[in-house]
Amino acid sequence: MSGSLRFGCGHGTHVCARLEREAESCGRTRASCTASFPSHVSESKQTNPKLHQTGWQPFPAHLLFLIIPNPDLSPDWSDHALWWEKKKTWLLKTHWTLDKYGIQADAKLQFTPQHKLLRLQLPNMKYVKVKVNFSDRVFKAVSDICKTFNIRHPEELSLLRKPRDPSKKKKKKLDDQCEDEAFELEGNIYSSPGLYSKTMTPTYDAHDGSPLSPTSAWFGDSALSEGNPGILAVSQPVTSPESLAKMYKPQALLDKAKINQGWLDSSRSLMEQEVKENEALLLRFKYYSFFDLNPKYDAIRINQLYEQSKWAILLEEIECTEEEMMMFAALQYHINKLSIMSSENHLNNSDKEVDEVDAALSDLEITLEGGKTSTILGDITSIPELADYIKVFKPKKLTLKGYKPYWCTFKDTSISCYKSKEEANGTPAHQMNLRGCEVTPDVNISGQKFNIKLLIPVAEGMNEIWLRCDNERQYASWMAACRLASKGKTMADSSYSMEVQNILSFLKMQHLNPDPQLIPEQITTDINPECLVSPRYLKKYKNKQITARILEAHQNVAQMSLIEAKMRFIQAWQSLPEFGITHFIARFQGGKKEELIGIAYNRLIRMDASTGDAVKTWRFSNMKQWNVNWEIKMVTVEFADDVRVSFICTEVDCKVVHEFIGGYIFLSTRAKDQNESLDEEMFYKLTSGWV
């Protein structure tokens, strides 16, 4: 194969003749391809010259030598590469030949920069313009973005296409108005070092999340050091009820499932997925497994995580009770107030220097001191147990709920129910193993209702059992034990007491103030309930009623610091029953109707598409393998005891589901004693399927 490059300049004829002689000596036939590149490359400014080249010559290195005959006198083309539009592939392996690439006659190639501008909508709904490598795999591109933004653990995030609101035809105008206000980063993000190591000096104040050192040290050489870093680390309150009303709100589970069609393939580049320069994409936390959140290093990560959880609640992407909504609104109000104060203090103290050596030594001293082993270890020779009277109910069709009191003992991962305490040494009336079950809270603080809903997997589906506790302390102890047992853990696990405390603090934040006179007189004009609660409750109550309830709930969180309030908000979000479940529309093998497959960090859930109720649950800890039949687009997962689950995704490429399963398996391998580097090849092996 041979060819020539026809520029409008004098040296083109010589190159043509030389290559034709080489082709004749090799006995190869001639063919041509068209290369498209910036017009100033050649003197004649032709954008689509034709090139003839032999198939055995290195390509595109030899071709680039012809395009740029005198590199010393040309601009810097080091960021440029050849893109083959028809095959959706980059020609980056310069030692490959034309034949090895499979390029035939009349192929059209584009000589284009690899780094292009992209408009990213951050979790706080603000837009940022950044230069991203369009030839890197999305996983690597997101890692570079997070490194610049000083967000650790980029494996938890990814890029999502903007969901389309089917009810709005003219959706472009609002988007354009928001994107015009985008904060633009002029620097190349891949050149920024980022503050990425956990072993360095603490970067943020653990109390309010403000940077300990000047902004230039905060972001290194990144363009952020010259801009306003508040767009990343400081909470951005909802500006107006109108902006909230215009945002897309999924109305049903099927609408939520359709949003997940937009996740980009992490194993392919942006150009391969038809992402255009200046296109708007969403940067979101994709995997709901947040590793090692540390206020000293993760102020930006915590803030963006808080923002994503806040918008999920305001846009009703996740369900919560009325009391929980008022608690979330009170936390938002508190965070907004402290964020304004923190920004003002940061501006006043922007010249404050910190002795990084002293800070590092202080941090090391705290780390080396550790905790008292006597309070942490306790009695490690026995596994804790619970025993108390609990009301138990097993619902059946056409029956009313009737709870019966039983003396219940919780040992290991099983609950045994006896008719009385005296019969505890005999045979239990009921016994249930909670390993692999679904645990759902049903709590109403004002009504003193503390229920636990258990869906226990059995051969024919799921058995539904309800437990009713008498008070908060009992509920917290049993709820924490149930959650651990569902994961195959006992109360001897070190996380049990922390889980109990988290549940108690979550309940405490929902308490109503018993004495309204204790609420100080406040100027209520700075509270806009339309920006703090979801539309459902705005329709149910008047603004004055909501404002009063927010101020009442605020008394439970008023003493929290800024970072503590954000962390409590995130923890409360994680405590919601629907947290961390990504839905997809699927048709199971043998099924006749469309259902939902839910993917969480530790399990797969078969769900009813109309109600969202769990039909069957399978834990990843029992998974033996999973594979995809790419021809019929069927995902098959095999579990222990010869359990086999097969389904076809009807609204999304099965590659997205495959990547979610593999991604969660990859995240489960992380450990605190590892360094901060990512094993990209392992991620691709678990998620790409064919690499």
C-alpha positions as CSV (number, residue, x, y, z in Angstrom):
1,M,0.0,0.0,0.0
2,S,1.4,3.4,-0.9
3,G,0.4,7.0,-1.1
4,S,1.3,10.7,-1.1
5,L,0.4,13.7,0.9
6,R,-0.8,16.5,-1.3
7,F,-0.2,19.8,0.4
8,G,-0.3,23.1,-1.4
9,C,3.4,23.5,-0.6
10,G,6.5,22.6,-2.7
11,H,7.8,19.5,-0.9
12,G,4.6,17.5,-1.5
13,T,5.5,16.3,-5.0
14,H,8.9,15.0,-3.8
15,V,7.3,13.0,-1.0
16,C,4.8,11.5,-3.4
17,A,7.5,10.4,-5.8
18,R,9.6,8.9,-3.1
19,L,6.8,6.9,-1.6
20,E,5.6,5.7,-4.9
21,R,9.1,4.3,-5.7
22,E,9.1,2.5,-2.3
23,A,5.7,1.0,-3.0
24,E,6.8,-0.2,-6.5
25,S,10.0,-1.9,-5.0
26,C,7.8,-3.7,-2.5
27,G,5.2,-4.8,-5.1
28,R,2.3,-3.2,-3.1
29,T,-0.8,-1.6,-4.5
30,R,-1.6,2.1,-4.0
31,A,-4.4,3.4,-1.8
32,S,-5.3,6.7,-0.2
33,C,-6.7,8.1,3.0
34,T,-7.8,11.6,4.0
35,A,-6.3,13.3,7.0
36,S,-8.2,16.2,8.5
37,F,-6.3,18.6,10.8
38,P,-6.0,22.3,11.7
39,S,-5.6,24.5,8.6
40,H,-2.4,26.2,9.7
41,V,-0.5,23.0,9.4
42,S,0.1,23.5,5.7
43,E,0.9,26.7,3.8
44,S,-2.2,26.2,1.5
45,K,-4.4,25.8,4.6
46,Q,-6.2,22.8,3.2
47,T,-8.1,20.9,5.9
48,N,-8.6,17.6,4.1
49,P,-5.5,16.7,2.2
50,K,-5.1,13.2,0.7
51,L,-2.3,11.0,1.9
52,H,-0.8,7.9,0.2
53,Q,1.3,5.6,2.4
54,T,2.6,2.1,2.4
55,G,1.0,-0.3,4.8
56,W,4.3,-1.6,6.2
57,Q,5.6,1.8,7.4
58,P,5.2,2.9,11.0
59,F,1.9,4.8,11.4
60,P,1.0,7.4,12.4
61,A,4.7,8.4,13.3
62,H,5.7,8.4,9.6
63,L,2.5,10.2,8.6
64,L,3.1,13.0,11.2
65,F,6.6,13.4,9.8
66,L,5.0,14.2,6.5
67,I,2.4,16.5,8.0
68,I,5.0,18.5,10.1
69,P,8.1,18.5,7.9
70,N,10.0,21.0,10.1
71,P,9.0,20.6,13.8
72,D,11.5,23.3,15.0
73,L,9.5,25.9,13.1
74,S,6.1,24.6,13.9
75,P,3.9,25.1,16.9
76,D,3.8,22.5,19.7
77,W,1.9,19.5,18.3
78,S,2.8,17.1,21.2
79,D,-0.8,17.0,22.4
80,H,-2.2,16.2,18.9
81,A,-3.0,12.7,17.7
82,L,-4.9,11.0,14.9
83,W,-8.6,10.1,15.4
84,W,-10.3,7.6,13.1
85,E,-14.0,8.7,13.1
86,K,-15.4,5.7,11.3
87,K,-14.0,3.1,13.8
88,K,-14.3,5.4,16.8
89,T,-10.7,4.9,17.8
90,W,-7.5,6.8,18.5
91,L,-4.3,5.9,16.6
92,L,-1.9,6.3,19.6
93,K,0.4,3.4,19.0
94,T,3.0,5.1,16.9
95,H,5.0,1.9,16.2
96,W,2.0,0.2,14.6
97,T,1.8,0.0,10.8
98,L,-1.1,1.0,8.6
99,D,-1.9,-2.7,8.0
100,K,-1.9,-3.5,11.7
101,Y,-4.4,-0.7,12.3
102,G,-6.6,-2.1,9.5
103,I,-6.8,1.2,7.7
104,Q,-8.0,0.8,4.1
105,A,-8.3,3.1,1.1
106,D,-10.1,6.4,1.5
107,A,-10.1,6.3,5.3
108,K,-10.7,9.7,6.9
109,L,-8.5,10.6,9.8
110,Q,-8.6,13.7,12.0
111,F,-5.5,15.3,13.4
112,T,-6.8,16.8,16.6
113,P,-5.7,17.8,20.2
114,Q,-6.2,15.1,22.8
115,H,-7.1,17.6,25.6
116,K,-10.3,19.5,25.0
117,L,-12.6,21.6,27.1
118,L,-15.4,19.9,28.9
119,R,-18.2,21.5,31.0
120,L,-18.6,19.6,34.2
121,Q,-21.6,20.0,36.4
122,L,-20.4,19.3,40.0
123,P,-22.6,17.6,42.6
124,N,-23.4,21.1,43.9
125,M,-25.0,21.9,40.5
126,K,-22.3,24.4,39.6
127,Y,-20.5,24.2,36.3
128,V,-16.8,24.2,35.8
129,K,-14.9,24.2,32.5
130,V,-11.9,22.0,32.5
131,K,-9.5,20.5,29.9
132,V,-9.8,16.8,29.9
133,N,-7.9,14.2,27.9
134,F,-10.4,12.8,25.4
135,S,-8.1,10.0,24.5
136,D,-7.8,8.6,28.0
137,R,-10.2,6.0,29.3
138,V,-12.9,7.6,31.4
139,F,-11.6,6.0,34.6
140,K,-8.2,7.7,34.1
141,A,-9.8,11.0,33.0
142,V,-11.9,11.1,36.2
143,S,-8.8,10.4,38.3
144,D,-7.0,13.4,36.7
145,I,-10.1,15.6,37.3
146,C,-10.3,14.5,41.0
147,K,-6.6,15.0,41.5
148,T,-6.9,18.6,40.4
149,F,-9.9,19.2,42.6
150,N,-8.1,17.6,45.5
151,I,-10.7,14.8,45.8
152,R,-9.3,11.6,47.1
153,H,-10.6,8.1,46.0
154,P,-11.7,9.1,42.5
155,E,-12.7,5.5,41.9
156,E,-16.0,6.4,43.6
157,L,-16.9,9.0,41.0
158,S,-17.7,8.9,37.3
159,L,-19.3,10.9,34.5
160,L,-23.0,10.9,33.6
161,R,-24.9,12.3,30.7
162,K,-27.5,14.8,31.6
163,P,-31.0,13.1,32.0
164,R,-33.7,14.4,29.7
165,D,-36.9,15.7,31.2
166,P,-39.7,14.3,28.9
167,S,-42.1,16.9,30.1
168,K,-40.0,19.8,28.9
169,K,-39.4,20.4,25.2
170,K,-37.4,23.6,25.5
171,K,-34.8,22.3,28.0
172,K,-31.8,23.9,26.4
173,K,-32.4,27.5,27.5
174,L,-32.1,27.0,31.3
175,D,-29.0,24.7,30.8
176,D,-27.3,27.4,28.7
177,Q,-28.0,30.1,31.3
178,C,-26.4,28.0,34.0
179,E,-23.4,26.9,31.9
180,D,-22.7,30.5,30.8
181,E,-21.8,31.1,34.5
182,A,-19.3,28.3,34.5
183,F,-16.1,28.8,36.4
184,E,-13.4,28.1,33.8
185,L,-10.0,26.5,34.5
186,E,-7.5,27.7,32.0
187,G,-4.7,25.4,33.1
188,N,-4.1,21.8,31.9
189,I,-5.5,19.6,34.7
190,Y,-3.2,16.7,34.0
191,S,-0.2,18.9,35.0
192,S,-1.5,19.7,38.4
193,P,0.0,17.7,41.3
194,G,-3.0,17.8,43.6
195,L,-2.9,17.2,47.3
196,Y,-3.5,13.5,47.2
197,S,-1.5,11.6,49.9
198,K,-3.0,10.8,53.3
199,T,0.4,10.9,54.9
200,M,0.9,14.6,54.3
201,T,0.3,17.6,56.6
202,P,-3.5,18.0,57.3
203,T,-4.8,20.3,54.5
204,Y,-8.1,21.4,56.2
205,D,-9.4,22.6,59.5
206,A,-11.3,19.6,60.9
207,H,-13.8,22.1,62.6
208,D,-15.0,24.1,59.6
209,G,-13.3,22.6,56.6
210,S,-11.3,25.8,55.7
211,P,-7.8,25.4,54.2
212,L,-5.0,25.5,56.8
213,S,-2.5,27.1,54.3
214,P,-2.9,29.8,51.7
215,T,-4.9,29.1,48.6
216,S,-1.7,28.8,46.5
217,A,-0.5,25.9,48.6
218,W,-4.0,24.5,48.8
219,F,-4.2,23.8,45.1
220,G,-0.5,23.9,44.1
221,D,0.0,25.0,40.5
222,S,-3.6,24.4,39.5
223,A,-5.6,27.1,38.0
224,L,-7.9,26.9,41.0
225,S,-5.3,28.7,43.0
226,E,-6.0,31.9,41.0
227,G,-9.8,31.4,41.1
228,N,-12.4,31.0,43.7
229,P,-12.0,27.6,45.5
230,G,-15.3,28.2,47.3
231,I,-17.1,26.6,44.4
232,L,-15.7,23.3,45.6
233,A,-15.2,23.4,49.4
234,V,-18.0,25.7,50.5
235,S,-21.7,24.8,50.4
236,Q,-23.7,26.5,47.8
237,P,-27.3,27.2,49.1
238,V,-30.3,26.8,46.7
239,T,-30.5,30.3,45.1
240,S,-34.3,30.4,44.5
241,P,-37.4,28.3,44.6
242,E,-37.7,28.9,40.8
243,S,-34.4,27.2,40.1
244,L,-35.4,24.2,42.2
245,A,-38.8,24.0,40.5
246,K,-37.2,23.9,37.0
247,M,-35.0,20.9,37.8
248,Y,-35.9,17.5,36.6
249,K,-37.5,15.4,39.3
250,P,-38.0,11.7,38.6
251,Q,-41.6,10.8,39.4
252,A,-41.4,7.0,39.6
253,L,-38.9,4.2,40.1
254,L,-38.9,3.6,36.4
255,D,-37.8,7.3,35.8
256,K,-35.0,6.9,38.3
257,A,-33.9,3.7,36.5
258,K,-33.8,5.5,33.2
259,I,-31.4,8.2,34.6
260,N,-28.8,5.4,35.0
261,Q,-28.7,4.9,31.2
262,G,-26.4,7.9,31.0
263,W,-23.3,6.5,32.8
264,L,-20.3,6.5,30.6
265,D,-18.2,3.4,30.0
266,S,-15.2,3.7,32.3
267,S,-13.1,1.5,30.0
268,R,-13.5,3.7,26.9
269,S,-12.4,7.2,26.1
270,L,-14.7,10.2,25.8
271,M,-14.3,10.4,22.0
272,E,-15.1,6.7,21.6
273,Q,-18.5,7.5,23.4
274,E,-19.2,10.4,21.1
275,V,-18.7,13.1,23.7
276,K,-18.0,16.4,21.9
277,E,-15.8,19.3,22.9
278,N,-17.6,21.8,25.3
279,E,-20.3,19.2,26.0
280,A,-21.9,19.3,29.4
281,L,-21.5,16.1,31.6
282,L,-22.3,15.5,35.3
283,L,-19.5,14.5,37.7
284,R,-21.2,12.4,40.4
285,F,-20.4,9.9,43.1
286,K,-21.3,6.7,41.2
287,Y,-20.6,4.0,43.8
288,Y,-22.1,4.5,47.2
289,S,-19.2,3.1,49.1
290,F,-17.3,6.1,50.6
291,F,-13.9,5.0,51.9
292,D,-11.9,6.8,54.7
293,L,-13.8,10.1,54.9
294,N,-11.4,12.3,56.8
295,P,-12.2,16.0,57.5
296,K,-8.4,16.8,57.6
297,Y,-7.9,15.8,54.0
298,D,-11.4,15.6,52.5
299,A,-13.1,19.0,52.9
300,I,-13.9,19.2,49.2
301,R,-14.9,15.6,48.9
302,I,-17.2,15.8,52.0
303,N,-18.8,19.0,50.7
304,Q,-19.5,17.6,47.3
305,L,-20.8,14.4,48.9
306,Y,-23.1,16.6,51.1
307,E,-24.3,18.5,48.0
308,Q,-25.1,15.3,46.1
309,S,-27.1,14.0,49.1
310,K,-28.8,17.3,49.6
311,W,-30.0,17.5,46.0
312,A,-31.1,13.8,46.0
313,I,-33.4,14.7,48.9
314,L,-34.7,18.0,47.5
315,L,-35.4,16.4,44.1
316,E,-37.1,13.4,45.8
317,E,-34.7,10.9,44.2
318,I,-34.8,9.1,47.6
319,E,-37.7,8.8,50.0
320,C,-37.7,10.0,53.6
321,T,-40.3,10.5,56.3
322,E,-41.7,13.9,57.3
323,E,-39.6,14.1,60.5
324,E,-36.5,13.1,58.6
325,M,-37.2,15.9,56.0
326,M,-37.4,18.5,58.8
327,M,-34.2,17.3,60.2
328,F,-32.5,17.5,56.8
329,A,-33.9,21.0,56.4
330,A,-32.6,22.1,59.8
331,L,-29.1,20.7,58.9
332,Q,-29.2,22.6,55.6
333,Y,-30.2,25.8,57.3
334,H,-27.4,25.4,59.9
335,I,-24.8,24.5,57.2
336,N,-25.8,27.5,55.1
337,K,-25.3,29.9,58.0
338,L,-22.0,28.5,59.0
339,S,-20.7,28.4,55.4
340,I,-21.3,32.2,55.1
341,M,-19.5,32.8,58.4
342,S,-16.6,30.5,57.3
343,S,-16.2,32.2,54.0
344,E,-16.0,35.6,55.7
345,N,-13.4,34.3,58.2
346,H,-11.4,32.8,55.4
347,L,-11.2,36.1,53.6
348,N,-10.2,37.9,56.7
349,N,-7.4,35.3,57.5
350,S,-6.3,34.6,53.9
351,D,-2.7,35.7,54.7
352,K,-2.4,33.4,57.7
353,E,0.5,31.1,57.4
354,V,0.8,27.7,59.1
355,D,4.0,26.0,60.2
356,E,3.5,22.8,58.3
357,V,6.3,21.0,60.3
358,D,4.6,21.8,63.6
359,A,1.2,20.7,62.2
360,A,2.7,17.4,61.0
361,L,4.4,16.7,64.3
362,S,1.1,17.5,66.2
363,D,-0.8,15.2,63.9
364,L,1.8,12.4,64.3
365,E,1.6,12.8,68.1
366,I,-2.1,12.3,68.1
367,T,-1.8,9.3,65.8
368,L,0.8,7.6,68.0
369,E,-1.1,8.2,71.2
370,G,-3.9,6.0,70.1
371,G,-6.8,5.0,72.3
372,K,-7.2,3.1,75.5
373,T,-7.2,-0.6,74.7
374,S,-9.3,-1.4,77.8
375,T,-12.2,0.6,76.4
376,I,-11.8,-0.7,72.8
377,L,-11.2,-4.4,73.3
378,G,-13.4,-5.1,76.2
379,D,-14.1,-8.8,76.8
380,I,-12.9,-10.5,73.6
381,T,-13.5,-14.0,74.9
382,S,-17.3,-13.9,74.4
383,I,-19.7,-12.7,71.7
384,P,-22.3,-10.2,72.9
385,E,-25.9,-11.2,73.0
386,L,-29.3,-9.4,73.2
387,A,-32.3,-10.7,75.1
388,D,-35.5,-8.8,75.7
389,Y,-39.2,-8.8,75.1
390,I,-39.9,-7.8,71.5
391,K,-43.2,-7.7,69.7
392,V,-43.1,-9.8,66.6
393,F,-45.5,-9.9,63.6
394,K,-45.5,-12.1,60.5
395,P,-48.0,-10.7,58.0
396,K,-50.2,-12.9,56.0
397,K,-52.8,-12.2,53.3
398,L,-56.2,-10.9,54.4
399,T,-55.1,-10.4,58.0
400,L,-54.7,-7.3,60.1
401,K,-51.3,-6.5,61.8
402,G,-51.3,-8.2,65.2
403,Y,-48.0,-8.0,67.1
404,K,-47.4,-10.7,69.7
405,P,-44.8,-10.3,72.5
406,Y,-42.0,-12.8,72.6
407,W,-38.9,-13.3,74.6
408,C,-36.3,-12.9,71.9
409,T,-32.6,-13.7,72.1
410,F,-30.1,-12.5,69.4
411,K,-27.1,-14.7,69.2
412,D,-24.5,-14.6,66.3
413,T,-26.7,-13.8,63.3
414,S,-29.9,-15.5,64.5
415,I,-33.0,-14.5,66.5
416,S,-34.8,-17.0,68.5
417,C,-38.4,-16.3,69.8
418,Y,-39.8,-17.9,72.9
419,K,-43.3,-17.5,74.4
420,S,-41.8,-16.4,77.7
421,K,-38.5,-15.8,79.4
422,E,-38.9,-19.0,81.4
423,E,-39.0,-21.1,78.2
424,A,-35.7,-19.7,76.9
425,N,-33.8,-22.9,77.6
426,G,-36.3,-25.0,75.5
427,T,-37.2,-25.1,71.8
428,P,-38.0,-21.7,70.3
429,A,-41.4,-21.0,68.8
430,H,-39.7,-19.2,65.9
431,Q,-36.1,-18.9,64.7
432,M,-34.7,-16.9,61.9
433,N,-31.2,-16.4,60.5
434,L,-30.7,-12.9,59.3
435,R,-27.7,-13.5,57.1
436,G,-28.4,-11.9,53.7
437,C,-31.7,-10.3,54.8
438,E,-33.0,-6.8,54.0
439,V,-33.4,-4.6,57.0
440,T,-35.7,-1.5,56.7
441,P,-36.5,1.0,59.5
442,D,-40.0,2.1,60.1
443,V,-39.8,4.9,62.7
444,N,-42.0,7.8,63.9
445,I,-40.5,9.7,66.7
446,S,-43.6,11.7,67.7
447,G,-45.7,8.6,67.5
448,Q,-43.2,6.5,69.5
449,K,-43.1,3.9,66.8
450,F,-39.9,1.9,66.5
451,N,-40.4,-0.9,64.0
452,I,-37.8,-3.0,62.1
453,K,-38.9,-4.7,58.8
454,L,-37.0,-7.8,57.9
455,L,-37.1,-9.6,54.5
456,I,-35.4,-12.9,55.1
457,P,-34.4,-14.9,52.0
458,V,-35.8,-18.4,51.6
459,A,-35.9,-20.8,48.6
460,E,-39.3,-19.5,47.3
461,G,-38.6,-15.8,47.8
462,M,-38.5,-13.6,50.9
463,N,-40.2,-14.0,54.3
464,E,-41.5,-10.8,55.8
465,I,-41.1,-10.3,59.6
466,W,-41.7,-7.2,61.7
467,L,-40.1,-6.4,65.0
468,R,-41.5,-3.7,67.3
469,C,-39.3,-2.1,70.0
470,D,-40.5,-0.2,73.1
471,N,-38.0,2.6,73.1
472,E,-35.1,4.3,71.3
473,R,-32.4,2.5,73.2
474,Q,-33.8,-1.0,72.6
475,Y,-34.5,-0.1,68.9
476,A,-30.9,1.1,68.4
477,S,-29.4,-2.0,69.9
478,W,-31.6,-4.4,67.9
479,M,-31.4,-2.4,64.7
480,A,-27.6,-2.3,64.8
481,A,-27.5,-6.1,65.4
482,C,-29.8,-6.7,62.5
483,R,-27.8,-4.6,60.1
484,L,-24.6,-6.4,61.1
485,A,-26.2,-9.8,60.9
486,S,-27.5,-9.1,57.4
487,K,-23.8,-8.7,56.4
488,G,-22.8,-11.9,58.1
489,K,-21.3,-10.1,61.1
490,T,-22.0,-10.5,64.8
491,M,-22.2,-8.0,67.7
492,A,-18.5,-8.8,68.5
493,D,-17.6,-6.8,65.4
494,S,-15.9,-3.5,66.4
495,S,-18.4,-1.5,64.4
496,Y,-21.4,-2.5,66.6
497,S,-21.2,0.1,69.3
498,M,-20.5,2.8,66.7
499,E,-23.6,1.7,64.8
500,V,-25.7,1.9,67.9
501,Q,-24.4,5.5,68.6
502,N,-25.1,6.6,65.0
503,I,-28.7,5.3,65.2
504,L,-29.3,7.1,68.6
505,S,-27.8,10.4,67.3
506,F,-29.9,10.0,64.1
507,L,-33.1,9.6,66.3
508,K,-32.1,12.5,68.6
509,M,-31.8,14.9,65.7
510,Q,-35.5,14.2,64.9
511,H,-36.8,15.0,68.3
512,L,-39.2,17.9,68.7
513,N,-38.3,20.5,71.3
514,P,-40.6,19.8,74.3
515,D,-40.6,23.5,75.4
516,P,-41.2,25.9,72.5
517,Q,-40.2,28.8,74.8
518,L,-36.6,27.6,74.7
519,I,-36.5,28.4,71.0
520,P,-35.0,31.9,70.8
521,E,-36.7,34.6,68.8
522,Q,-35.1,34.6,65.3
523,I,-35.5,36.6,62.2
524,T,-37.4,34.1,60.0
525,T,-36.8,36.1,56.9
526,D,-33.5,34.4,56.3
527,I,-35.3,31.0,56.1
528,N,-36.8,30.1,52.8
529,P,-38.6,26.8,53.3
530,E,-39.1,26.4,49.6
531,C,-35.3,25.9,49.2
532,L,-35.0,23.5,52.2
533,V,-37.7,20.9,51.8
534,S,-38.9,18.9,48.8
535,P,-42.1,19.9,46.9
536,R,-44.2,17.2,48.5
537,Y,-44.1,18.9,51.9
538,L,-44.5,22.4,50.4
539,K,-47.9,21.2,49.1
540,K,-48.9,19.7,52.4
541,Y,-48.0,22.6,54.8
542,K,-47.9,26.4,54.7
543,N,-44.5,28.1,54.7
544,K,-45.0,29.5,58.2
545,Q,-45.7,26.0,59.5
546,I,-42.6,24.6,57.8
547,T,-40.4,27.5,59.0
548,A,-41.5,26.9,62.6
549,R,-40.8,23.2,62.4
550,I,-37.3,23.8,60.8
551,L,-36.4,26.2,63.7
552,E,-37.7,23.7,66.2
553,A,-35.6,20.9,64.7
554,H,-32.6,23.3,64.4
555,Q,-32.3,23.3,68.2
556,N,-31.0,19.7,68.0
557,V,-28.1,20.6,65.6
558,A,-27.4,24.2,66.6
559,Q,-24.2,23.4,68.4
560,M,-22.6,21.4,65.6
561,S,-19.5,22.6,63.7
562,L,-19.7,23.0,59.9
563,I,-17.9,19.8,59.1
564,E,-19.8,17.9,61.8
565,A,-23.1,19.0,60.4
566,K,-22.1,17.9,56.9
567,M,-20.9,14.6,58.1
568,R,-24.2,14.1,60.1
569,F,-26.2,15.0,57.0
570,I,-24.3,12.4,55.0
571,Q,-24.7,9.7,57.7
572,A,-28.4,10.5,58.0
573,W,-28.7,10.1,54.2
574,Q,-26.9,6.7,54.4
575,S,-29.4,5.6,57.1
576,L,-32.4,6.0,54.7
577,P,-33.9,2.7,53.5
578,E,-33.4,3.4,49.8
579,F,-29.8,4.7,50.1
580,G,-27.2,3.3,47.8
581,I,-29.5,1.3,45.5
582,T,-29.0,2.0,41.8
583,H,-32.0,0.8,39.7
584,F,-32.2,-0.7,36.3
585,I,-35.2,-2.0,34.3
586,A,-34.7,-5.7,33.6
587,R,-36.5,-8.8,32.5
588,F,-35.5,-11.9,34.4
589,Q,-35.1,-15.3,32.8
590,G,-38.5,-17.0,33.0
591,G,-40.3,-13.8,33.9
592,K,-43.0,-12.3,31.7
593,K,-43.0,-8.7,32.8
594,E,-40.4,-5.9,33.3
595,E,-39.0,-5.7,36.9
596,L,-36.2,-3.7,38.5
597,I,-32.8,-5.0,39.4
598,G,-31.2,-2.9,42.2
599,I,-27.4,-2.9,42.8
600,A,-26.0,-1.9,46.1
601,Y,-22.5,-2.0,47.5
602,N,-23.0,-5.5,48.9
603,R,-26.0,-7.1,47.2
604,L,-28.3,-7.5,44.2
605,I,-32.0,-7.0,44.7
606,R,-34.9,-8.1,42.5
607,M,-37.6,-5.5,43.0
608,D,-41.2,-5.0,42.0
609,A,-41.3,-2.2,39.4
610,S,-44.5,-0.6,40.7
611,T,-44.0,-0.7,44.4
612,G,-40.2,-1.0,44.8
613,D,-40.6,-3.8,47.3
614,A,-37.7,-6.4,47.4
615,V,-38.7,-9.7,45.9
616,K,-35.4,-11.5,46.4
617,T,-31.9,-10.5,47.6
618,W,-28.5,-12.0,46.8
619,R,-25.3,-11.0,48.7
620,F,-22.1,-10.4,46.9
621,S,-20.3,-12.3,49.7
622,N,-22.1,-15.5,48.4
623,M,-21.3,-14.8,44.7
624,K,-19.1,-17.3,42.9
625,Q,-18.9,-15.5,39.5
626,W,-20.7,-13.4,37.0
627,N,-20.6,-13.2,33.3
628,V,-22.3,-11.5,30.3
629,N,-23.5,-13.0,27.0
630,W,-22.7,-10.0,24.8
631,E,-24.7,-11.4,21.9
632,I,-28.1,-11.6,23.7
633,K,-27.1,-8.9,26.3
634,M,-27.8,-11.2,29.2
635,V,-26.1,-10.9,32.6
636,T,-25.8,-14.1,34.6
637,V,-24.7,-14.2,38.3
638,E,-23.9,-17.5,40.1
639,F,-24.1,-17.7,43.9
640,A,-23.4,-20.4,46.5
641,D,-25.8,-23.4,46.8
642,D,-26.2,-23.5,43.0
643,V,-28.2,-20.3,42.8
644,R,-28.2,-18.8,39.3
645,V,-29.7,-15.4,38.4
646,S,-30.0,-14.3,34.7
647,F,-31.6,-11.1,33.4
648,I,-31.6,-8.9,30.4
649,C,-31.5,-5.1,30.8
650,T,-34.2,-3.6,28.6
651,E,-33.4,0.2,28.7
652,V,-29.6,0.2,29.2
653,D,-26.6,-1.5,27.8
654,C,-25.8,-4.5,30.0
655,K,-22.2,-3.2,30.1
656,V,-23.4,-0.6,32.6
657,V,-24.8,-3.2,34.9
658,H,-21.7,-5.3,34.5
659,E,-19.5,-2.4,35.4
660,F,-21.5,-1.6,38.6
661,I,-21.1,-5.2,39.8
662,G,-17.4,-5.3,39.0
663,G,-16.9,-1.8,40.4
664,Y,-18.3,-2.7,43.8
665,I,-16.2,-5.8,43.9
666,F,-13.2,-3.7,43.2
667,L,-14.0,-1.2,45.9
668,S,-14.4,-4.0,48.4
669,T,-10.7,-4.8,48.0
670,R,-9.6,-1.4,49.4
671,A,-7.8,-1.3,52.7
672,K,-6.5,1.5,54.9
673,D,-2.9,0.1,55.0
674,Q,-2.7,0.4,51.2
675,N,-1.1,3.4,49.5
676,E,-3.2,5.9,47.6
677,S,-2.3,4.5,44.1
678,L,-5.1,2.8,42.2
679,D,-4.8,-0.6,40.5
680,E,-6.3,0.5,37.2
681,E,-5.6,-2.8,35.5
682,M,-7.5,-4.7,38.2
683,F,-10.5,-2.3,37.7
684,Y,-10.5,-2.9,34.0
685,K,-10.3,-6.6,34.5
686,L,-13.4,-6.6,36.7
687,T,-15.5,-4.1,34.8
688,S,-14.6,-4.0,31.1
689,G,-15.5,-7.6,30.3
690,W,-13.4,-7.9,27.1
691,V,-10.1,-6.2,28.0
